[in-house]
Amino acid sequence: MDKTSSIGTLKGIGVKTEQLFQNLGVYTIGDILLHYPKDYDRMPTITPLAELPLLLETPGKTSGSTQVEETSVPHQTERTVTAAVAARIDKAPYVRAGRKMQITSLALQEQNVKADLVWFRMPYLKSTLKTGEWFIFLGKVTRKGNAFHMEQPQIFTPEKYQSMQNCLWPCYALTAGLGKNKLSQTIRQALESLDLSVDYLPEEIRERHGLAEYNYAIENIHFPENETALEQARRRLIFDEFFQFILSAGLQKGQMEEVINDFTFLPLEEPGHWAQQVMENLPYELTKAQKRTLLEIRRDLRGQKVMQRLVQGDVGSGKTIIAFLAMLDAAQAGYQSALMAPTEVLAMQHYQNFTEMCEAYGLHIPVVLLTGSLTVKEKRRAYERMQLYSNAMIVGTHALIQERAVYDNLALVVTDEQHRFGVKQRESLFLKGSQPHVLVMSATPIPRTLAIILYGDLDISVIDEVPAKRLPVKSCVVGKKARNTSYDFLRKEIAKGHQAYVICPLVEDSEGLEAENVTDYAELLKQEVPPEIIVECLHGKMKSGRKNLIMEQFARNEIQILVSTTVIEVGVNVPNATVMMIEDAQRFGLAQLHQLRGRVGRGMAQSYCIMINTSDSEKAKKRLEILNRSNDGFFIAAEDLKLRGPGDFFGIRQSGLLEFRLGDIYQNADLLKQASEEAQLILEEDRRLESEAHQKIRDHIQYCLNSQAELVNL
């Protein structure tokens, strides 16, 4: 039994349970070890029953690790807190027969405070919970008015509970039918079944950077002995993620260079007049940064080597028009170009924009759309046009790199939102042509020093200006009491003919219920607005056809309020949308909030971003206030890093950017630099990791590349 063995080889994992693990992306024993906890529970401070009303009195009040939870949906009256309630049993529990099970009930009272506790299918508790004895009841306490209720709480003696209060208990992402106890048991069994004593990372590297051994790290990330052990485990595994990423990228860069060297490279000729014609007739003038970036791209296209360039630009800085102009140069030179977008919605949007611009400026250039949701007939037609037109602009998603997608004369490849595509996908699209130039674009604000590490195989251009005529989005941070006022504002903007987004986060304990969360909010919001205002929801679990239809309807103003998760974060352009309202804004990283804010402010009307902060934390207020002070994504990312600090492990991650399991390139920038230095030293010594000294590293990297639970999309 080794890392590659099926998860089904472990004891107690049948066919049905194996399928549940596969729903989490866990296929092998190695995969389950990479299914790291998303957080850790600390046992709450013991609360006497008589003090329970105080615990639920103030939203956000904490006691130990006890956190009062208040849902963001309108009109929700229930209040819930996870608590450890100490109480003496004065009246024996009773068992009654329900329709399908036995229900054990216990009534507790101390002074004027009463609580009702229930357990299902546990009649034996009647003999366990003895009158006159003290117990600790751990679970969620729900308050409705003056009534307190606990369902299925765990039961401890005071002595047992006190002995557990310093422990850290892992919390995992789950799926319906697979509970945390089963998951924890499986991870423990996996740890016992594998020999992890042989560390792939050389001892000298571990010593240089004070890193724990791998077997210690993997055990303590799941079941930490204490806070110090957890910190050491995280530090080692984050280093591993960065180290493996840099090495893998370096290996594939070397392979790609070999492929490039095999080509007979022909530079594009001097830029033609088509792009100049478009620039002279645009309703706006390109910024200096856009002109500088276009000049750098054109210089590469005419140079003596294949272009490999990253264009970084903040939201709204105008990267897409630069890509279009570069593709025009390729078309006029008689070559094809391809733009790969991360979502079908964005691909369709680019296709429509490119088609409209070609028609508006009298350019007879075929624009071809190729996505996975096209019908068989539509795909066949797209393939035919790709073969027929040697200077076509081809726009699509991952379908562009499928085997059936054959290009006639591909000279320029553009990938939009670079962080959504790995090196392997870039290489796949590159190999579709004979010598294509590669242009990658990203709206994620990465400091240049980190960008050089992450994209070491690319030259970097930065568009650090936004068009002068674009009105800055007005932002405000408000508390939950201002929610109704925010709804009034939405109604007023829609009455002017505009539209709005409302973003819901993924609530921590319902990661598998994204669709229900957004759907419920949309239904409740419909009650807050007049019936003529159409409210619809959008989330990542929808089929692509349904998502495309909703976005098309929103773009045509057939939907006025779109309630969505962050699925709309990437590149959607609806100029008529003027309001971005973000619920529980404190749950998001500032860079992600800035990306979301960039979805509005794309038309001529003034736009607004309303961030609802449901936390009483001063730190949360300070973080969100940064967005009020600046629209500069690079400044926001830097300030966010300063506030978060190196010890802030959980709660806020910069979503969408090279989504490592544990690492964060901002927060763990020091480890990223250390890992990069070590990886580069190894690659300089042994470019293909072929020496015996690097065999363990090569094998480990190969396993990670082949694993269905990859650390990052390499």
N, C-alpha and C positions, 0 to 999 in steps of 0.2 A: 504494500500500500504506500503510495507516494502522493505528491501534490496533484498530479494529473489524474489520480483515481476518481471515479465518479462519486458524487456525494451520496449516491445510493448504496455504496459499499459499506457505509457506516451503519452500525447497529441501530435498529429502530427507524430507518428511513425506507419506507415502502414506496411504491410507484406514485401514489397520490401525494405523499409528503415531498418526494423528489420534485414533482411538478411545482409544488408551492415554492420550494427553494429556487427553482429555475425562474419563477416569476420575479424573484429578487435579483436575478442575474448570477445566481450561484449554481454552477454546474459540477465543480470539482471540489475536492477537499482543500486544495489551495485557495479556491475562490472564497470559501467560507471564512478562512483566516483573514482575507482582505475585506470582509464585510465588517468594517470597523463600527464601533458605537458612535451614534450621532451626538450623544451627551451622556452624562452620568448623574444618577440620582444620589443625593446625600439624604440620609434619614432626617426627616423634619424634627425640630425641637418638640418635645412633648408639651401638649397643650391640655390643661385641665378642662373638663367638659364645661364648667361654669364660665370659662374665658372664651369659649368658641364664638359668641357674638362679636367680641372685639376683633377676633382674627379676620372675620368677614366684613368688618365695618368699613375699612378703607381700601378701595381698589389699589392694587400694587403693593400693599403692605406685606412685608415678609417677616417670617419668624423662622430663623435658621434657614433651611432651604424651602420652606413653605411659601408658595406663591399663589396669591389670589388671581384667578383667571376670570376675565370678563370678555365674552365674545363680542366681535365687532358688528354683528348683524343687528339691524334696528329692532327696537321693541323687545329685546331679549331681557327677561326679568330675573331669570335664575342666576344665582351667584354660586360659584364652585371654588373650593380650595382643597388641595391635597394636604392632609394633616394627620398627625399622630395624636389621637385623643385618649387621654387617661381617664378612666371611669371605674367606679366600684359598682358591681352588680347587686342591686337590691331586690330585683324580681327575676325569677328564672325565665329563660327564653321559652317560647312555645313553638311547636311545629304544626303546620296545617298543610293539608293536601291541596295543591293547585291543580290546574287542568292537566298539566303534563309532568309536574314535578312537585316534590315536597319543598316547602318554604319555611325556613327558620327565622323567627322574628325576635328581636330583643329591644325592649324599651329602657332607655337610660334617663336618669334625671339627677341633676345636681343644682341645688338652690332652685331658681326658676327656669333653668335651661333644660329642655327635653330634646332627646334625639332618638330616632327610630333606625335600627340597623336590621338589614335582611341579608340572608344567604340562600342560595338556591342549591338543591341537591346535597345538602350537608346536614342531615338530621342529627348526626352524631354530636353536633356542637351542644345539644341540650345537656349532655352529660359532661362536656368539657367546661362550659361557662357556668361555674358554680357560684351560687349566691354568697355574698360577703367577700369575694375575692376581687383584686384589682387586675385590670388588663389594659394593654395599649392596643387601640384599634387604628390601623393604618389604611388610609384610602381617601377617596374623594368625598368631601362633605358638600352636600348641596343644600342651599338655603332658599326656601320659598316663603317669603314673608317672615314669620317668626318660627317656622318649622325647619328642623335640621334632619337630614336623611343621609345614611351611608349604605351603599350597596356593595356586598361582597368584600368588606374590608378584611385585611390580613389581621391575625390575632397574635399578640406576643405577651409574654409575662414582662413586667417592668425590668427585671434583671436581664432577660434575653435582649430586650430592645436596647437597653443602655450599652450592652456589649457590642452592638452593631452600629452605633451612631457614628463611628469614625470611618466606616466602610464606604466605598464608592461602588455603585451598582450600575452596570452598563445599560444604556437604552439604545435599542436598535431600530432601524427602519424595518417595518413588518409588512406582511400582506395578509389579507383575510384568510383565516384558517390556520395561520402559523403564529403561535403565541411566543412571548419573550422567553418563557421557561424552556420551551422546546428548542428555541434558537440557541440559548445559552448552553443547554446540555449538549447540543451538537458541536458547538465550538469547543467545549471542554474535551469532548471525545476526539475531535480532530487534532487538538494540541497533544493529546496522549498518544495518538496513533502515528505521528510523524516524528522523525529525528531531525530537530532543528538546531542541533549543536554545532553543525558545520556552517560557519558564516561565510557568505560569498564576498563580503567586503573585507579587504586586506586589513590586518591588525594595525599597520602603521597609519592608515587613514583614520581608523577609529580612534587611535591615540591622539593624533594631531588635533582632532576636533571634539574630543571628549564624548564619543558616542558609545552608547550601550551596545552589547552584543544583540544579534537579531533575535535569538530565542527568548532573551529577557524582554526585549521590546515587544514582541508579538504577544507574549503572555500578559504583560502588564498593560497593553492597550485595551485588552478585553477584560481582564480581571486585575486591576491595579491594587498593589499592596497599600498604597497611600498616594497622596498628592505628588510627592517627589518622584515616586516610581512612574506615575502617569506622565509627568513632564519629561522624564528621561526617555520614556518609550516613544512619546510623540516626537521628540527631537530627532531620534534615530530614524523613525519611519518617514518623517518629512524629508530628511536628508536623502533617504533612499529614493523617494518619489522624484525629487529634483535630479539626483545623480543618474537614475535610470532614464529619465526623460532626455537629459543632455546627451548621454551616451547613445541612446537610440537615435536621436536626431542627428548626431554626428556620424553614426554608422550609415544611416540612410542618405545623408548629405554626400558621403563619400561614394556610395553606390550611384547616386544621381549624377555626380560629377563624371563618373566613368561613362555613364550613358551619354551625357552631353558631349564628352570628348569623342565619342564614336560618330557623332553627327558631322556632316559637312555644313557648317553654319553660314547662312547668307543674311547679312544685315538688311533691314528695310531701307528703302531709298529715302531721300529728303521728304519731309512732311508735305502732303499735297494741300490744295486749297479748300477741300471740303470742311475740315475742322476749322480753318480760319473763317470760312463763310458762316459757320454756325456761331462762332464766338462773336463775330461782328453783329449778329442779329439776335443774340440772346436778349431777353428783357432786363438783364442785369450785367454788370461787368465782373469778370472773374477777379477775385482778390489777389493780392500780391503772392500770397502763399500758394494759391491754386496755380497761378502762372509759373511760379518757381518749380512746383512739383511736376507740372506738365513738361517743362523744359528738361528736367532731369530724366523723365520717362522717355522723351523723344531722343535725348542724347544716348540713352541705353539702346533704344531701338535701332539707332544708326551705328552703334558701336561694333566692336570686334569680338564680343562674347554675348552669350545669351543673358538677357535681363533676368535678374532675380531681385525684385524690389518690393518692399513693404511700404504702403502709404498709410500713415497714422493720421487720423483727423477726428476731432471732436464731433459729437452729434450736431448735425446741421452745418458742417463746415464745407460741404459740397464735394465729397469724394466721387459720387456717382457720375457727375458730369465730366470729371477728369477721366474716368474709365471709359465713358462713351466717346470722348474725343480721341483717346488712344486707339480705341477700336475702329474709329473712323479712319485714322491713319493707316491701320492695317488693311481695311477694306479698299481704300483708294490705291494701295500698293498691290491689290489683287489677291489678298490673303484673307482667310477666315479668322475669326476671333471667337472665344467662348467665355461667357461669364457664368460662374457657378455660385448660386445663392444657397443659403442654409435652409430655407423653407420655401414651400411651393407658393405661399402667399407673396413672398418677396420676389421670387422668380417671375411670377405673373405680373407683378407691378413693374419690374424692370423691362419686361417684354413690351408691355403697353406703352411705357414712357419712351422706349427706344423707337418703337413703331411710329408713335405720334410725332417725335422729333424728326425722324427721317421724312415723313410726309410733309411736315410743316416747312422744312428747309429744302424741299425738292430733291432729296437724296434717294436714288433708286437702289437702295441696299436691302436685300432680303433679310428679314429678322425672323429667326426660327425659335420656337419654344419647345423644350423637351423636358417633361417632368414625369414622375412615376404614375400620376393619376390620369394621364391621358388615356383615351381608349386605344385599342389595338390599331384601329384605322388611323387615328390621329398620330400615333407614334410612327406608323409606317410612312405617313405623309411627311413627318418631320425628318425621318432618315433619308427619304428620297430627296428632300430639299437640301440636306447637308451634303449629299453627293453631287447634286446638280449645280449649286451655286458656290463657286470657288472663293467668293469674297463675302459670304454670309456672316451676320452677327448671330451667334447661337447662345441662347439664354436658357438656363435650366437649373436643376438641382443635382443630386447624386446620379440621376439618370444619365448625365453627360459622360460618366466614366464607366457605364455598363458596356458589356462586350459588344452589343449590337450597335452602339453608337460609333459609327465610322466617319471620320472627317476627311475632306478632300484636300485641304490645303491649310491646316491650322498653324497660325504663326504667333498668336497672342492668347494667353490664358489668364483670366482674371478670377480670383476667388474673393467673394464679398464676405465680410465678417470673418477674417482669417482664423480667429480662435476656434471657430466651429468646425474647422477642417484640420485633420492631422497631416503630417508629412507624407504618409502613405497615399492619402487621397490626392494631394497636390501632385505627387509623382505619377499617379494613375492618369490624371488628366494631361500631364506633361507628355506622357508616352503616347498620347493619341495623335500627336503631331510629329513632324520630322525634326523641327528645331524651334519649338515655340518659346517665345518670351513669357515670363511669369510675373504677374502683378498681383499682389495680395493686399487687401484693404482691411482695416480694423478701426472701429470707433471706440475701442477700449483704451482709456488713458493709461499707458504704461510709461513710467519714466525711462528716458533713453538708455540709461545704464542697464536697466533690467531688460529692455527690448533687445539690446545687443546680445545679451545672454540667451534669451528665449528664441530669437530669430537670427542667430549668428550666421546663417547661410544667406541672409538677405541684406541688400542695401536698404537704407531707411530714409524715407521722405516724411516730413511732418507738415500737415496743413494746420497751422496754429492761429487761423483767423476764421471768423464767420462773416458771411455777406453783410455789408453795411446796412442794407435796407431791412434786414430781418429784425423784428422787434424782439427784445429779450423777453423770455417768459417770466411773468411775475409770480413769485413763489411765496407761500406762507405755510407755517406749521401751526396747527391748532390742536386742541384737546378734543376728546370724544364728545364733550358737551356741545361742541360747535358743529356736530354732524348734521343736525336739522338745518342750521344756517347754511351749511354747505349744499344741502339738497335744494334749498331755495335758490342758491346761486346757479346750480345746474339748470334749474327750470328757467331762470332768466336768460341764460346763455342760449339754451335751446329755443326759447321764444324768439331770439334774434336770428334763428336759422342755423345755429352752430351745433356741434356735437361734442360728446364727452366720453372719456374713458374712466372706468372705476376699476382699480386694481386691488385684488384680494391676495393676501399671502397664503402660503401653505402653512396651516397651523401645525405646531410641532407634533402633536399627538395624532394627527390625521393625514399623514403623508400619502396614504393610499386612498384618501377620500377627496382628492382635489376637485373632481367633477361635482360631487355633492355640495362641497363648500361654496363654490362659485354659483352653482345653480340655485342653492337656497338663498344666497344673497340677492341674486337677480330677481327671484320671486318676491322677496321682501321689498326690494327697491321699487318694484312695479306698483306697490301699494302707496308709495310716497310721491309718485308723479302722476299727472293726468293720463288717462287711457290713450290719448292720441300720441303720447311719447312712447316710442317703441324701445323696449329694453331687451337685450339679448345677451347671452353669455358665451364665452369662448375659453377653452382650456385644452391642455396638451393631450388629453386622453380621447379627444374627438378624432374621428377619421378625417383624413386630409381633405376629402371632398366636402365634408360638412364645414370644416374650418375655412376652406377657400370660399364657399358660398356666403358664410357669415361676413367675412372680410369684404367681399365684393358688395354685399348689401350695405355694409357700413360705409364703404367708399362712395356709394351712390346716395347716401343719406336716407336710405330706407330703414336704417336703424339709427336711433339718436344717441342712445347710451349703450356702450359696450362694456359689460362686466367681465373681466378677464383675469387670468393669472399672468405671469410675466412672459407668456408665450408671445405677446405682442411687443416684447422688448426689442427684438431684432428688426430694425429697418423699415417697419410699416410706415407708409406715407399717406396721411389723410389730411390735406391742408385745411379742410373745413372743421376739424376737431380743435377746439380751443380750451378745453378743460381736461386736466389729468388729475384725478382724485385718487390718492393712494391710502388705503386702509392699513392700520398698524405699521406705519412707515418705519418705526424703529426696528422692525424685524429685518429690514433690507440693508445691504451695504450701501454706502453713499454713492459709489461709482454706479451701482445698479439703479439707484433712485435718479441719478443724473441721466442715465440712458432712458429711463421711462419718461422723464420730463421732456426729453428730446423728441418724443412722439408728437408733441403739440408745438405750436409756434412755427408751423411750416407754411402758413398762409399769410395774408396781408393783415388779418385782424389780430388784436391783442389777445395773447393766450395766458393761461393761468395754471399753476400747479398747486393743488391743495394736499398737504401731507398731514394725515391724522395720526397724532402720536397718542397711543393709549397707555403709555408708561408714565409713571411719576418719577422715573430716574433722571437725575440731573445730568448724568453722562449722556443719556439719550437726547435730552434737550440740546446739549452743546453740540453733539454730532449733527443733528438735523439743522441747527442754526447755520452751519457752514453752507448749506444749500441756499439759504437766504442771502448770503453775502457774495456768492460768486456763481457764474455760469461756466467757469473754466474747469473742465474735467480733470486736467492734470493737477491743478491747485486743490480741487476737492479730494482727489485720491491721496495726495500728500498729507493734507490736514487730517483725513480719516485715519491714516496710519499713525500719526502722532497721538491722536486721542485714544486709539484702541490699545496700543502698547503690546509688548511681547507676551503678556500672560493671559490675554483675552482669547481663550481657546475656542469658545463656542458661541453660538447665537447669531453671529453676523458673518456671512461670507460674501465675497464679491462674485455673485452668480454669473455664469456664462463665460468666464475667462479661464481657459486651460483648467478645467475643473478637476484638480487633483483631489484625492480622497481626503487628505488631511492638510496638505500644504496650501498656503496662500502667498502669492508672490509679493504682495505688499507687506503683510505681517511678518513673513519669514524670509525677507529679502537677504538677511545675513546668511542663512543656510543655503539659499539659492546661489549666492556668490561662492560660498565655500564648495558646494557640490559641483558647480561649474568649473572651478579651478582644478579640482581633482579629476573630473572627467576629461578636461582638455589635456592634462598632463598624460593621462593614459592613452588618449587618442593620438597625441603627438608621438608617443613611443610605439604604439601598435595600432595603426589606423583601422584595422579590421578585427581587432581582438583575437588574433590567430595564435598568439604565443601560449605556451603551457601555463605561464604565470597568470594569464587572464582567463583561463578556461572557466573557472567558477563564475566570474562576472559575465562571460559570454552566455553561459548556460542559463543564468538567472535572467538576463535581459531577454533571451529568446523565449523563456517561459512566460515572462510578462507580456511580450508581444503577441504570443499565441493564446494567452488566457482570455476566456470570454468575460472575465471581470478585470479588464486592463486598468491599471492605475490611472491612466489618462489616455485620451484618444491620440495615440502617437501617429 
